[in-house]
Amino acid sequence: MVSKRFIFSVVAFVGAFGGVVSACSDDGSAAKNTIGDTTTDSSNDTQKAQDDTAGGPDSTAQDSALTSDGIAGDVTGDMGNGSDIADAGISSEDTTIINDRCIPQLPSNVVAVDLAPYVSGVAPGRTFAKEATTEEDLVSGPAQTGSIGDYVIGNEVARFVVRGPKRVMGPCPWGGAVLDGDIVRDDGEPGQDNMGATCVFVNIGRTQRVDRVQVLADGSDGCPAIIAMTGKDTVNDFLNAPNLLKTYGINIEIAFDPDKDLSLAMTTYYIVRPHETTMRVVTAMRNDGDETQPIIAGDVIDSGGVVEFFNPVSSLKGFGYSSIAPETMDFMGFVGQHSSHGYAPPLKTNNEGKMGPGAAYLAVSGVVGCVIGTTDAFTTLLSDLSQPVEGVVMLAPGDTTTIDRVLAVGTGSLTSVTDAIFSARGVETGRVVGFVHDPDKKGVADVRVSFINEEGRAETQAKSEVDGTFSANLKPGVYTLKIWSESRALLSESSVSIDAGAETNVDVPVTGAGIVEVFCEDTKAAPLPCKVTVMCDGACPWFASSLVRDVGTDNDYKNLYQFTGMDGKARFELAPGPYRVIATRGPEYSVWPVDVHETNGSLVDVKTGETTSLTATLARVVDTTDWLSGDFHVHGINSPDAPVSLDDRVRTFLGEGVDVLVSTDHDFISDYAPTVNKLGASSLLATMIGEELTTFDYGHYNGFPLEVDPASSNGGAVDWGNGEANGKHPDAIFDALHAFAGDQVVQINHAESGYFGSTKLNPITGVTLSDPAFFRLDPVVPDPVTGNTYLWSEKFTAMEIYNGHSESKLRRLFNYWVTFLNRGFRVTATAVSDTHKMIKSEAGGPRTFVHMPGMATVRPFAQTSFVQAVNDGRAFGSNGPIVTVDIHKTDDVKASIGETLVVDEAGPVTLKVSIQTPAWYRVNRLRVFSNVTDATFEDGWKINDAWPTSVTEKSFQMTEDDLKPGIEGGDTYQRYVKMVELTLEVTVDSYFVVVVDSTTEDGSLWPYLRSKGVMALAYTNPVFVDVGGDGWTPPVDVTKIEPKNPPKTALTVPNRLLGYGASREEFHEILRIVGPKCEELHELNPHGHRHR
């Protein structure tokens, strides 16, 4: 039997695109309004009265599958999972082109559109459409979010899942979102869905709320399968686009109000034709209101799983995306290892009369907001709508406008998507067939071959098969070939000239390759998980450019990395040349080679055909008995901005030596335990289930441990948006996280750019000044004296003060935190990585060490005790050093981190600090902070940018006298152990916080961290001292603070971009300049914190 992959390769490129965007009057006639066209026709009658009527005399033959209310019933039929086309009574040799017989007569309760262009022009074949009633009906894969009750549509080569009339919090919270897609795989081959949600996006913040689903054609007659989903416009409450500008201090009003009800009746049609790996999506919008509405429409596109962005006309000229920078869109490709998918809006006629790109987009944190009909989104959004504007339809009452787009799925190469898109668009192409081979003429697999057009942009990219062959459809022109491969370098540059309808052959000669194998072991020669880094010793042989790969999201231009599994094995296939190899396992272990700071790594000269084997011994050198390290802010594939698979995320934690992984995906509850068990890693890594509740503009909040709801496509994450009601107040958010079974840690994330900053919090008084209505929350009447808007709640138990490695942010959040301590609000200060990547943000960098007496390993893991210890403040935060603190009145009367020492009277106490580091880095400064008075200024309305004043500071050196044998490996693998004792005079109830760090280069955490500029640092949670034994009294009595009006400076929106107060033209130019710079520095999230 012929394989599905062969069928895919033959038929995926068949078909033609029936037109650009179309618009229909209510009688289903030819187009009247098109997105981007300013003409309207209001002469038609509306169908408002018919919207509540299901079926009708003009219903299609599919009515037998509809229930009385128009909802699709059980539509039986093969799902396209291996049966021959003949099983449907259709001859496999039938080449008849589908014509009018496949155009369904539309029911009266949909918004009518002419479907002829989308169903005609293809030979009959197997298609299907039905409600998913079993797990087997769904499309599986790493990014699967479809569930029973959603709808599946497809053919013999591709399948898609569309959400039914449900609500699930995320970038596309309502029904009608396309959730999953994949090619049809051979029997026994696992699904590889990597598609994220895609949903209609109207007026920069509205979408469709689906109330009715109808299967108009189930494909049993050999025609295209069609599903119609009908409803009304509603707010996409995951987004608040106008606030995005205000959050960055841009005081400009855009021309559209996403909170305004547009009175649109909406039907989205999902159409899959036989033989094609694409789905046509057509959304018809009818104005059922009494006033003309300006309409701009497109889609929200979640990029999905572990994929790379591609857009040939972007500023990067190929792969990757520039965050916060508006771009023109030809199409978007999303390329993964085993699957790929694409989004193609219609083309439009450019100023030269030629068809060209017809959309624009903004990509932020892995999510694309696309508008169709304009190539300059911000000019359109900031335009005066009293004049005709590109991309905007002025939709009169009774009129209908439509948008259409094509979604494609592929095998994992970009060409498998672009071939389908070119075919769907009717683009004239020629074909190139190539062969990637080594000097011995042997084919080389998995080499990425980009075709660079005469404008210097990547048009598409092929990937060589096992035998070295590749193929691609290309527009006529001359192309230069560039390659990407870790293991090969291009021997000579090739070019190819493509003629329409012709096939051209090309050779791509590459170097041979050698192998470097690394085995990581512990001091007893047992396998040990680790991170292996390979660095070019000199110029790298590979070509690093966005023309061939994404070099911005999570790639290092010069280095290669592998995280081993439990077997400790890494294997690199490399082009010939010199390299340096390093192995690490986080900041508690030795590094390999031990002289890495002198040698820069072990030198390896790779030669073609030869294998070099290395053994890297790593020892746990510091003593962490009674302490477990945890990372409480972790993202993976279930977050739109974290292209890291579950397996890879677990491997990163094993390789970095973290004990406890807490899953905190954006509005998604993930469970890593099955993955840990599958990888055999439960003896080294414990997991906890959580989520990062991600409001758009008033903070991010972690809760753990939680429980996964297996019936929910986001695991049962809290719906903070509340649908069409006002969103959840922070107090209600904390209640919702605490409502899960047992006790929870509820943590405020990156608080200054989140909860504290957005609400304009005074940390001394708890007064907030932001208007809740600004965040779509229930309005309040502010306090007439203080201006308090009551957004503050103290139902959280922890806050990040060390998120990533920014010391400047640490200082400011430290000052918020000690201000809380001053007034008696005890909240645990945590250190987290907020990792969204594998390489650019290290798992567990930094991490929180939690006091767990008697626990030497994570097995068995006492989750309840761990949570209690965190909430009690028995923890310290660190990017490496191990720091413990005791305060003694006598040798026997003492208290440790998170505890309270009771003394009868004022007098001296002894502070004893134990500091450990591996021998490859060290610290040299200790500071003690107590009852801080200068954390804020202006009565709490201004946060100190610097460290506050310490009660004592001690500099010291870690010398050879401080070197001790490591707890593993003896004298071969050493550690520094430094004991510091200080006498402190205590006269009133006090808290003591210790900060230890390095002020010299020998505190660098390289090579555990990629950057040599990050120095070792750790801080403790407080030890409290109660003088007199009458209970601990905070230094500040907030009840005695006199209410007063806030200063004018407290009312000012923070200036987070240079565009504060800019004109529209200036702002437009700022975004074009600043956006790519943000991407060069780091990926900047709309909430103001960086996703490293």
N, C-alpha and C positions, 0 to 999 in steps of 0.2 A: 504494500500500500504506500502511496506517495505521502511523504511527511508533511506536516502542517507548515514547517519552515519553508519547504520548497513551494507549496501553494502560496504562501505569503510572498515569496520573492517574485512569483510570476504575476500575481493578480493585484498586488497592493498599489500598483501605479495606474490601474485602469480607471477611467471615469473622467468627467469634465465638470467644471464649475459653471453653474447656470446663470451666474450674474453677480453683481456686487450687492450691496445692501438693497433690499426692496421694501416698499411700503404699500399697504393695501387700504382701500376704503372698506367700509363695513360689508360690502357685498362680495368681497374676495376678488375684486377686479385688479387691474394692473396698478403698479406703484403710483402713489400720489406723494408720499413724504418719505424722504430718506435721511437718515442721520447724516448731518453735514450739509443738507440742502435746506434752504430757508423758505421754500415755497410751501404753502399749505392749501388744503381744500376742506372747507367746513360745510359743504353742501349735503353731506350724507347723513342719513338717519343713524342714530345709535342703536345699540342692541342691549341697553341696560336692562330692559324688562325681561330679556330672554336669559340673562345670566344665571338665574336660579332654576332654569328648566334644563333637565338632563336629556340627552338624546334628541328626539324630535323627528319630524318626517324626513329630514335630509341627513339623518345619521348614516354612518358608513356600515359596511357589512360586518364590521367588528362589534356592532351593537350587541351581538349575542354574548360577547365576553364582558359586557358592562353591566353593573348593577343598576338599580333604579335611580341611583343618585349620580350616575355617570362615572363612578369610580371603577377602575378596571378590576374585573374578577380574575379568576384563575385561568390564565391563558396557557394552555399546555403546548408542548412542542419541544423539539431538540434544542439544546443550548449551544449548538455549534461546537461540541467538544469531541469531534472525531468522526461523526457519521458522514457518509458520502452525500453529495448533493442529490443524487438520485432518490434517496430515501424520502424526499419531500415530493416526489412525483415530478421532478424537474429534470429534464435530460441534461447531463453534464456537457453535452455537445451543443446545447441550445445557445445560439449566438444572437437571438432576436434582441433588438434594443428595446428596453422598456419604454413604453409611450403612455398615452393618456389613460390606459386601463389601470395604471397604478396610482393615479392621482385620486386620493380619497375625497369623498364629499364630506365637507366638514360639518360637525354637529353645530347646532345653533348656539351652544353655550361656550364657545371658544371665541377668542379674538381672531378673526379670519385673516388668512394670508394665502397668497398663491403659492402652493407647494410644487407646482410643475417644474420649476427650474432645479429643484433639489432631488426629485425622484426620477427624472427622465435621463436617458443617455447611457444606460448601462445594461449589460445582459442579465437575464433573470438568474437567480441563485438562492441559496439558503440564507434567510435572515430570521430573526426572532425578536420578540419583545414581550416581557411578562413581569409580574411582581415576583420578587425573590421570596420563596417560601421555605427554603432550606439553605444551609451554609454552602452546599455544593452549587447552588445557583449563582453565588457571588463570584467576583473576580478577586483572587487571592494574591498576596504578595507582601513585601515589606511595608508598604504604605497603605494597606487596605483599611478603609474606614466604612465601607458599605456594610449593611446589616440586613437581617430579615425585615421585610416590609419596604425595602427600597426596590428600585426597578432596574432590570437588566435588559440590555438591548445589544444585538450584535449580529455577526454572520460567521462564516466558516473560517475567517482569519483574524477577527478582532471582536472584543467584547468591552462594554462600558457599563458602569453602574451609576444611576441617578437617584439621589435621595428622594424618598417619598415625602408626603406632607407631614414632616417631623420638624422638630426644632432641636438643634445641637449647637452649643456655643462654640464659636470659632470664626475664622474669617468669612465663612459662608454659613450663617446660622440657621437659615430657613430651608425648606424643601425646594427641590428643583436644581440643587447644585450637582454638577457632575463630580462624582467622588473618585471613581477608580476606572482604570483602563489598562488593557494589555492585549498583546497578540494572543491568539489561540495557541497553546503549547501542545507539544506531543504528549501522548499518554504517558503518565508517570513523571513528567517534567513539572517541577513546582511552578506556581504562578509567580510573576515578577512585577506585579503592579507597583509603580513608583509615582503614580499620578496623585497630585493634591486636588483639593476642591476648587472648582471653577463655578462662579455664579454671576448673574447679571448685576451690573453696577450702574445705577441711574442717578444723575445729578450729584455725583461725588458723595454718595452716602445712602442711597436708597437701593432696594433690591425687590425681588418678587417674593411674596408670601403665597405659597401654593396651597390651595384649598381643594383642588379637584384634579384627579389623574385619569386620563383616558388613553387606552391603547387603541390608536386609530387603525393600525395595520400590524398584524403579528408576523407577517412574512410567510405565512403558510402557502400563499399563492405565488411565491417567487418574486414578489415585489419588495421594495424597501420596507423595513420596519419603521413604524412611526409611533412615538409616544407624545401626547400633548399634556402639559401641566399648566393649569389655569389658576389665577388668583388675582391679587391686587398689589399695588406698590406699598412697601412698608420700609421702615428705617432698618438699615443694617447696623444694629446697635453694637457690633464689635468695633465699628469704626466711628470716628468723629473727626472727619477731615478738616473742617474749619478750625477746630481746636488745635490741629497740628501746627498751623501757622501761628496761632496765638501762643502756643506752648513755647515756640522758639522766638517769641517776642516780635512777631510780624503783625503789625496792626493794619492789615489790609482785609477788606471784605471781598470774598469771592462772589461771583455772580449767581451762585446757586445755593439754596438752603436745603440741605439734606433732611432737615426735620419737617419740612413742609409736605403735607399730604397732597399728592398730585392728582388724586382721583383717577388713577390709571387702572383700567382692566388689562391684564397681561396674560398672554399664553406663550409658553416656550415649547417649541417643537424640537424633538430629538429624532434625527433621521439617520439610519444606517442603511446604506445600499449594499447589494451583494458584491462580494469580491474585494471590497475596499477596506483599508485599515484606518478609515476616517469616520467621524460622525459629524454631520451638519447640525448646527444648533441655531435655531431661528427664533427670536423673541419679537412678538408683536405687542405693541402698546397702544391702547385706545384711550383717548381722553374722554372720560365719562363725567367730567366736571363741567362747570359753567364758565370757566375762564381759560384763555389760551395759556399754555404752559411752555416755558423753554425747557427743552429736553436734550441732554447730552448723555450718551450711554456707552457702555463697554462691559468690562468684566473685572471682577476680582479673581486673581489666579494664585492659588497657593502652589508653589513650585513642586511640593511633594516630598519624595524620599531623598535618597542620596544621589543628587543630580547636579549637573553643571548647567548654568544658564547659557543660552546662545541667542544672539540677535545680530544679523550681519550688518545692520546699519546703526548699531549703537556707537557710542564714543570709544568703546574698547575694540570695535571692529571685529567682534566675534564672541568669544567666551567671557563669562562673568557679567557683573552689572555694577553700575555706579550708584551707590545708595544716595537717596535724597536728590538725585539729579534727573530732571525730566529728559526723556529720550524719545526719538522716533522709533516706531516699531514696524518692521516688515513682517516678521513672525517671531515667535518665541519657541526655541527648542530647549528641551530639558533632557540631558543625556546622563544615563546611569550605566552601570557596568553590564547589566543583563537586560535592561529595558530602557526605552526612551519614549518621550511623548512631546507633542507640540501643540501650539495654539496659533491659528492663522486668522487674523481679521481680514476683511475684504481689502483689496487694492483700490486705489483711487487714481483719477487722472491728475497728473501734475501740471505745472505751468508750461511744460514743453509738449503737452498733449499726449504724454506717454503714461502707461500704468505704472504706479509706484506705490510706496508704502502709504497706508491709509489709516494709521492709528498712532497714538502716543501713549507713553506709560511712565509710571514712577515705580521703582522697585525699592522696597524697604523690608529688611529683615526676612528675605525669602518670599515675600508676598508682592505680587504685581497688581497695581491698579491701572487698568487700561481704559482709554476712551477711544472710540471709533469715529472716524470722520474728520479728524484733525491730526496733524503731525506736530503740533506745537500746543501741548496741553495747557501750559500756564498762560499763554496769550489768550487762549479760549476761555479759561476759567476766570480771568481777570478782565474780560472784555465788557464793554457797554452793550447790553442786549437790545438796546433800542435800534441798533444797526445789525445787518446780517453778519453772522459770525460763523466761521468755519467749524463744522462739527455740531452745530446747534440747530435743532428743529423747533420752530415755534408751532406747537401742536394745538390746533384749534379744537374746541369742543366737538366731539363726534368723529374727529380724524384719528387715523391710525398711522403709526410709524413702526418700522422694524429694523432690527440689526441681525446680521448673520455672521457666523464664524465657523471655522473648521477645527476640530480636535483630531489629532492623529496619534497613533501608537506605533512603536517600532521595536526592533530587536535589541537595542542598546547602542547602535550607531546613530549618528545624526542623519546620515543619508537615508536610513530606513524611514525617517520622519519627513525629511525634505522631499524625497522622491514622491511621497504621498501628497504632500502639500502642493508641490508644483503640478501634479496631475489634477488635484481637486480644483486648482485655480485655472486650469487650462493653459498653463505656461508652456511655451515652446522650448523643448530641451533637446540636447544630444546626450550621448552616453559615453562615459569613459570606463574602460575596464583596465585594471592595473595589477601589477605583481610586485610585492615587496620581497626582496631576496637579499641574502648575505653574499659575501664574495664568492662562495661556492655555489651560487645559484639555488640555494635551498630557500624555500618559502619561510617567511617570518610572520608569526601570528601577532595579533593585538597591537599592531602599529597604527597610530592615528594619522591619517593623511588629510591635511587641510588643503582646500583649493582656494588660492588667494586671487581675487579678481584684479582687474587693471586699476581699480581705485585703492588697492592695498587692503581690501577687506576679505575676510574669510566668507566664502559663499556657502559652503557646507563642509562636512568632514566625513570621510569613510574610515572604516576600521578593518584591517586585514583579517581574513579568516585563517583557519588552521593551516591551510596550504599557502598562505601569503597573498591570495587574490583579494581584490576588492572591486567594487563598481559604484558608480554614482551617476545620477542624472543632473545635468548642468545646463544653465542658459548658455546660448552661443557666446563665445568670447575666448580670450586667452587667459590661462590660469597658471600661476606658479604653485608648485607643490611644496608644502612644509610638513614636517612630521613631528610627532611627539611619541617618545618611548623612553622609559627609564633605562632600557637595556640596549638601545641602539642609537647610533648617530648617522645622519645622512651623509653618504659618501659624495654624492654630486647632486646639485640642484636640478630638478626637472621642471619642464613646463609643458602644457598641453593646450592645443587649440580645438575648441568644440564647435561643431556645426550642427544646426538643427536637424534632427532625424538621423544623424550619423553616429557611428560608434568609433571611438578612438582608443587605441591601446597605449599604455605607458608603463615603463619600468621604473621602480623606485629602489635603487641600490643602497643598502645600509651596511654598517659594520657588523662583524661578528660580535659575540658576547662571551663573557666569562661569568663564573658563579662565585659569590661570597656567601658562605654559610656561617652563621653565628649560633653558638649554643650557650645560653645563659644558665649558670648553675649556682647553687649555694655552696657554702664551705664544706658540705658533706657530699659534693658532686651530684646532688639531686637537682632535677630541672627546676628552674625558677622563672616565673614570668618577668619580663623586662621590656624596656624600650631600647631599640637599637637605632642609632643614627649613623648614616653614611654621608660624609661630606666630600665634595670634590677637593682634591689637593691641587689647586690651580683652577684653570678654566674648566667649566663643566662641559661634557660632550653633548648634552642635550640642548634643545632650543626652547627657552622659557619665554613664552609670549601668549597673550590672549588670543592670538591667531590660531593656536593649537590646543590650548587648555585654559581652564580657569586658574589664573595665577594670583587671584586676589582673595577668594573666599577662605581657603584653608590650604594654601600651598606655600612652600618655601622655595625660593628661586634656586638655591644651591644644594639643599640637603634632602635626603630621602629618609623616611622613618618607617619602622615597622614595630608594632606591638605584638609580642609573641603571645601564644596561649600558655596553657599550663605545661606544655612540653618544652618551653624555653627556646624554641627554635625559630630563627629568622633566616630567610633565604632571599638574596638579591641577585638578579641577573643584570649585569652591568656592561656597558660599552668599555672597551679596553682603555686603561689609563690608571693613574694613581688616585687613591681615595684614603680617607681617614675614617676609622670605625670607632664608635663609642657605645658603651652599654651603661644604662642607669636603671634604678628602680626607686625613684623618689628621693626625698631629702633625708630619710632615716637610714639609708644604705650607703655603702661605699660606692665608688664609681670604677668603671673599667675603661681603659687601663688606669691604674692607681696614679700614674704620673701624667694624667691627661692635661693638667694645666701647663706642663712643660712641653709635652709632645703634640698636643692638639688632637690626640687620638692615635690608634694603632694604624700604621701605614700599610696599605695593601696595594700591590701593583697588579691590576686585573689584566689577564691575557686571554685572548680568544681561545675558547675550548677548554680552559683550565678552571679547576675549582680550588678555592682557598677556604680552609676551615679554621675557624677561630673559636676558642673557648673563653668565655667571659665569666669570671667568678665574682659574685657580688655577695657582700655580707651585711646583715643587719647589725649596725654597730652601736646605735643609741639604745638605751633601755627605756622602753615605753610600757613596762609592766603596769597594769592597772589603768592604762589609758588606751582608748580606741580613737583612731582618726576617722572623721567623717566629712563628706562634702555634701552640704545641704542645698545646693543650687546647681542642678545638672540637667542639661538638655540633650536630646537625641532626636531620632527620626520623627517622633511624634510632635516635634516643634517645627513650625515652618522654616525657621532660620537656623536649624541644626542638622546639616546633612551628614549624620553619623548613624550607622545602623546599630541595632541593639547589640549584636555581637561585637562590633568595634568599640562601642561605648564600654562594654564590660572589659574588653582587652586593655583599653586605656587606663582603667582603674587598677587592673592587675599590674600593668606596667609601671604605674606611678606609685604603687605601694599603699593605696588608700584602703582602709578597713571597711568602711560603710559607705555605700552609694545610695543616695536619696534621689529618686526620680522626681523631677519638678518640671515637666513639660508645660508649655503654654496651654492652659485650658484643656489639658488632656491628662488623664490618670494612667500612668504606665507602670508596669510591673516587670522588673528585671530578673526576678527570682528564677523563672523558667530558663532564661538565657544563661544565668550563672550555673544552674544545675546542668544544662546541656553541655556547657564547656568544662564541667567537672571542677568548678572553682569555688564551691561553697565552703571549703576549708579556709580560704583566704579572703573571701569577700562576702559581707552581709549586705542585704538590700532593705530599703524601706520604700513604701509606696507613697507618693505625694503628688502635688500639682503646684504649678505657679499660676495662680489666678491673676490673669493679665488684663486689667482694665485698660482702656485705651489711653486714658489721660489722668487718672487719679490714683495711680499706684499699682504695684505688683506685690502679691502676697502669697507666700508659701504656706502650705499646710501639710503636715505629715505626722504620723502615718495615717493614710486613708485606705479606702477599699475600692477595688475595681468593680464596676458594674459591667458584667460581660455582655449585657444586652444593649449597652449604649455604645455608639460609635466613637465617643471620646472618653470612654471608661467611666462615665458618670461625673464628669467635672462639673463644678458649681456654675450655674448659669447666672453670672453677675449682671448681665444686661437686662434680664427680665422681659425680653421680647418687646411688645408694644407698650408695656408699662414703664415707669421710670426705673432706672437701675438701682442696684443694691447700694445702700449707704455703707461706708467702711465698717460701721458697727455691725450691720447685718452680714457683711462678708465674713467678719470674724466669727459670728454666730454660726454661719453655714459651715465653716471649716471645723469649728469645735463640735458640730453636730454629728460627725462621724463617730463610730464606736471607739470607746477608750479615750485616753488623753492624747492631745496633739501638741506639737510645737507649731505655733503660728508665728511666722517670721515676716517682718517687713524687709523687702528687697530694695537695694540701691535707693534708700529712702529720700535722699536729698533731691534727686531727679524724679522721684516717685511721690509717695504719700506725703512726706513732709513739705517738699518744695511745691507740689501742685496745689496743696490746700493752703499754702502760705501760713505755716504753723509757727506759733511762738512756743518753743519747747519748754519754757518756764511755766507758762500759764495754761497751755493747752488750747489757747484761742486760735481759731483759724479764720481767715479773711476771704477765702475764695467763695464765690457764689455756687451753691450746689447745683443750681440749674445749668451752670456752665458745663457740668459733667452729665447732664440729663438725669439728675437726682431730684428728689422731691424738694421743692423750694422751701425756704425758711425765712422768717423775719429776723434779721441780724439784731444782736444786742445793741441797744441805742447808745451805750457808752463804749464798750470794747469793740463793737463791730463783729463779735463772734458769730460765725455761721455754723458752728456745732458739727464740724466734720471730724472732730477728734474723738478717738475711742482708745481705751487702754486695755482692750481685750486680746492684745497680742503678747506673746511671751518671749520673743527674740527679735533681734534686728541685725542685719548685716552691717558691720562697720568696715570690713576688709573684703571687698569684692574685686577679685583680680589683684593686680599688683600696683595700683595707683596709690602712692603715699599721700598725695594731696587730697584725694577723696577720703582716705582713711582719717586724716587729721580732722576734717570737717565733721564726718560722721561720729568720730570719737567725741567731739565737742557736743553734738546733740546728745549722745549717750550719757556722758557724765552730767549733763544738765538734768536728764531724767533721774539719775542717781541722787543728785543734789536734793530733789524734791520728793524722794522716797519711792519713785516708780522704778522697781527693779525689773529690768529686762536683760536677757542674756545677749552679749555681744558675740556674734559669730563671724567666722572667716570662711569664705566660699570662693569657688572658682568661677561660678556662673558660666561654665564651659558650654560653648555651642559648637565647638570644633574638636578635631583630634589633635591638631598640631599647634594652632595659633593660641589656643587657650588650654593650658594643661589641666587635666583632671586632677582635682585636689590641690590646685595651686591658686591661692592658699587653701588651708583646711582647718577644721576645728577638732581639737583633741578633747575628748569627753572622759571624765573620771569614772571608771567602771572597776571598782576594787575586785580583785580576784579573777579578772578576765585577762588571760594572756593571749587568747586568740578570739576570733569572732564566732567560734563554734563551741557550744550553742550560743546563739545571739539572744541576749535578754532585751528585747525591744522595749518593753514597758519601763525597765530600769534605765535604759538609755534615754528615753524621752524625759523621764523624771530628772535625770542628771542634767540634761540640757536646760530644762525649764528652771532648775534650781541654780543655774549659773556655775555648775561645777565643770568648767571648761576653759580652755585657752585657745586663742587663734594664732596660727603660725604659717609662714611659708617655708619653714624648715626647723628652726631651733626648738628644742624641747625645754620648756620652762615650767617649773613648779615652785610654788610659794607657800610658806608657812609663816604665820605670825605667832610668836611665843610670848607668854607672860612668864612662864617657867618652862623647863624642859617637858613637863607633863601636861601643861595647860597651853593648848595651841589651837589654831584654826587654819584650815587650808582654803583654797580657792572655792568660792561659793558659800563658805561657812562664816559663822559669827563667833568671835572671841569675846567672852564676857570677862571684864576686869572690874574689881571692886571700886577702884578709884583711879584718877588721872595719874599718869606716870609713864615711864619708858616701856616700850615693847621691842622685841627683837624680830626683825624681818629677815628670814632666811630664804634665799633664792638659789635654786639648783638649775644650772644651764648646761645643756648638752648639744653638741653638734658633731657630725662626722669630721674626720681630719681634713677633708677637702674644702671646708669653709668654716668661718668663725665669726663671732660677734665681739664687740668691744665697748658697748655702752649699755648702762642700765639706768632707767628713770622711774621714779615712783610718783604717782599722782594721787592726791587725796583732797576731798572736799573742795574741788576746783572752783575758783571764783572768776576766772576770765575765759570761760568757754564761749560766752556770748557777750554782746554789747547792746546798747540801746534797749535796755530792759528786755532782752531776749529776742529782739527782732533782727539782730545781725549776728551771724555765726563767725567765730574766730577762724581765720584761714590757717593759722599756725597751731602748733602744739600748744596747749595751755601751759601755765607755769607748773613745774613739778616741785614737790616738796624736797626732793633730793635727786641728785644725778651723780652717777659714779662711772668713770672711765676705767677700763682695765684692759689687760692683754691676755689672750690665751696663748700660753707658752708651752714649751716642751714639758714643763713640770705638770701641766694640766692634761697631757696626753695619757690616755688609759687604754687598755685592751678593749676592743669591741666586744659586745656580748656574744658575737659569733666571730670565729676566726682568730681570736687572741691578738697577739701583737702585730700580726700581719695587716689587720684591718682595724685601725685605731679610731678613737673618738676623743674629743675634748670634753672634759668635765670641769666646770667652774662653779665653786660655791662662793656666794657673796652674802655677807651678813651686815646688816645696818641696824643701828639703834634709833628708834623714832620716839619722840615725845608725843603722847596722846592725851589731850585735855578734854576733848568732847567726843561724842559719838562720831565715828569716821568710817570711811571706806578707803581701801588701798588697792590701786591698780598698778601693775608693773609692766613696763615696756622695755624690751631688750632688742637691740639692733646693731648693725654694723655701719660705721662711717667710713670704712676703707674698702679698697677693691678686693681684699682677701675675704670679704663677706659675700662675694658674687655667688649666685646659685647656678651658674652655668657649670656643667652641661645638663643638669637636670632641667633647667629652664632654657629656652632658646636664647633669651636675651642675657648678655653679660652685664647689663646695667641694673638688674634687680638684686638688691642686697638683702641679706638675711634679716628677718624681723619677726617678733612674736609679742603678743600682749596677753595679759591674763584678765579674766573676770575678777570682780572685787573680792577681797577678804574684808569682812566688816568687823569693827571693834565697838562693843557696847560698853560704855563707861558707866558703872554704877549698877548694872544689871537690871535696869528698869525698862528694858526694851530699846531697840535701836531707833533713834530719832534722826530724821534726815536734817542736813544742814540748813535747808530752806523750807520755811513754813509757807506754803502757797496760800493758805487761808488769810495770811496777813498782807498779801500783796494788794495794793490799792488798785481797783480797776481804773483804767485810763484809756483815752483814745490812742490808737496806734499811730506811729509817725507816718508821714506821707510816703516815705521810702518803702514801707511795708506793703503798700498798695500797688507798687509797680511790678508789672510782669517781668520776670528775669530776662535779661538780654542774652540769649543763648546762641544767636547768630549775628553776624555783622549787619543783617538786614533790618534791625530794629528801627522802626520809623521810616523805612525806605519807601520810595515811590514804587508803583507797580513795575515800571521799567527797570528801576534799580534792583528790586527784589528778583525779577526774572533773570537779570544778569548775575546777581549774587549766586543764585542756585546753580547756574550753569558753571560758575567758577568753583564754588565751594563744594558742590556735590561730589565731583571726582576726587577732590582733596580729602573729603571725609572717607572715601573708599580707600585712598592710599594709606591713610593713617590707620583706620580701623572701621569696621562696619558699624554705623551709628544707628541706633534704634530710635523710633519716634518718641520714645518715652525719655530720651535724654541720656541713657547710659549706653556704654559701648559693649557690643558683642565682639569680643576680641577674635 
